[in-house]
Amino acid sequence: MPIIPGIGPCLRCLFPDEPDASQVANCKQNGILPITPGFAVPIQIAQAIRILLGTVTPGIMIRFSVWDGVARSIRVSRNAHCPVCHSLRP
């Protein structure tokens, strides 16, 4: 999801409460499928180019599962009470 300060939602809007560390998977314990970066990097590059061209839509998160072969886009709304975005209002 491209994060454009002052315009679209941020990660805090998506995850308002920090999860307990014991509930969060990490690469050291759970590993990462080697093909995942090769799949994610081109999408991130395309989003960066779209930001530079001004054609990106803030608040659209792309989720993909390499296990299921499924990609989805999800709209994330800006949280009116987000402590991060509140200070960046235009």
Beta strands, then each sheet from edge to edge (+ up, - down):
strand 1: 60-65
strand 2: 70-75
sheet 1: 1+ 2-
end
